[in-house]
Each structure stands twice: as structure tokens, then as C-alpha cells.
Amino acid sequence: MRELSNKRFYLILALSLIFTWLAVLDNTPPLVAFGTIASPMVIGYFLITWREFPGIILASVVWGIMMLLANFLAGSLSEQVVRTVILKMSNAIVGVLAFITFEKLVRKRVQ
């Protein structure tokens, strides 16, 4: 388990609030903006610091669920949105698996 860094947490919190504020300025309801921008960023940070490997996958799943929720609340949930979310989540999982495989290969060569 990694130690939580206060500076990193405050940076993530500040960025999430800035992005939420920008979404509210773009006429997104504040509750929807907070639930779909700030929450996934903070939850993702805690998931990744909790356990790096499953945390990255779980963070992308949280992002996907929040993206579906945002489109559902806006009334614009379509088949294309669902396909996009599934594609991005699967790309994140493949990227994490490739990174872990590459890291294991590098460790074997170093030893």
C-alpha cells in the first residue's frame, strides 16, 4: 500500500474542482458536473494509491460509469456513447496489462 501524499491529493482535488467549475460555466448542472468530473478523479486517485494494478483498472471503470451516468442524466445516452465508453475502458485495461508485462520483462533482464 502506498502512502498518500498530501501535495498530490491537493493537486488532484484542485484540478478536479477547476474542471468541474469549467463544466458548470459551460451550462452543466453543478451536481452533474461534480458527480461526473470531480468524483471520478478523487476516487481514481484513492484507488490507484490503494493498489496500483487493480486501482488503475477500477479507476477507468469508475470513469466509464460516471460517463454513462452523465449522458443518462443529460438525456443523451445512445449506443454510440456506450460503445465509446466500452472501447476506452478496454483500451485502459490493455494498456495496463501491456505496461505490467513490459515491467516484468525489464525486471528479468536486470536480474
N, C-alpha and C positions, 0 to 999 in steps of 0.2 A: 504494500500500500504506500502510495506516495504522500509526502507531506504537502498540505495545502499551503500555497504561497499567498499571503495577503495582497501583495502587489499585483500578482496575476489575477486574483479574484476581483480586485477593484477595477483592473483594466477591462476584464470581461464584462463586469457589471456596467461600467461606464459606456463601453461600446454598445452593449445591448440596449441601454436606455437612449443613447443617441440614435440608433437605428429605429427604435420604437417611436421616438419623437419625430423623426423624418417621415415615418409611415403615417403618423397622426396628422402631420402637415399636408400629407397627400390625401386627406379626407378618409382615412381608415378609422373606424371607431376605436377609441383608446383601449377598450377591453380586448378587442380582437387583435390589435397591434401588440399589446403586452403579452397576450396568450400565445401568439404565433411567432414573435420575434425574441422578446426578452427571455421568456421562459425556456425555450429550447436551448438558447445559448448558455444560460446558467446551469440548466440540468445537464447539458452535454459536458460542460466543464467539470461538474462533480462526478459524472460517470467516467470520464477519462482519467481523472485523478484517482478514482476509486480503484479501478483495474484498467490498465491501458488497453489490452487487446479487446476484451468484450465491451469496454467502455466506448471505444470508437464505433463499433457496430451499433451498440444501443443508442449512442448519440445520433447516428444517422437515422435510426428507426424513429426516435423521438421527433427529429426534424421532419420526417415523412408524415408522421401522424399529424403534426401541427400544420403542415402544408395542406393536407387533406381537410383538416378542420377549418382552416382559414377559407378555403374555397367553398366548403359546405356552408359556412356561416354567411359568406358573401352571395350565396346562391348561384355560384358559377362552377360547381363541381361537374366535370364532364369526364368522358372516357379518356380524353387526351391528358387531362391533369393526372388521372390515376396512372396512366402509362408512364408519364414523366416522373412521377414520384417513385414508381417501382424501378424504373431504369436508373435513376440517381442513387437509390438505396442499394441496388445490386452492384453498381459501379463502386460505391464506397466499400462494400464488403470485398469485392475482388481486389481493390487497391490495398486494403489492409492485409489480405492473405498474401498478396504478392510482396508486400513490404516485409512481412514476417518470414516468408520463405527466403528472401534475399538476405535478411539479417542472419538467419541460421546458416546460410552458405558462407557468409563472410566470417562468422564465428568459427566455423570448421576450418577455414583456410588460415585463420590467425593462429589457431591451436596447432 
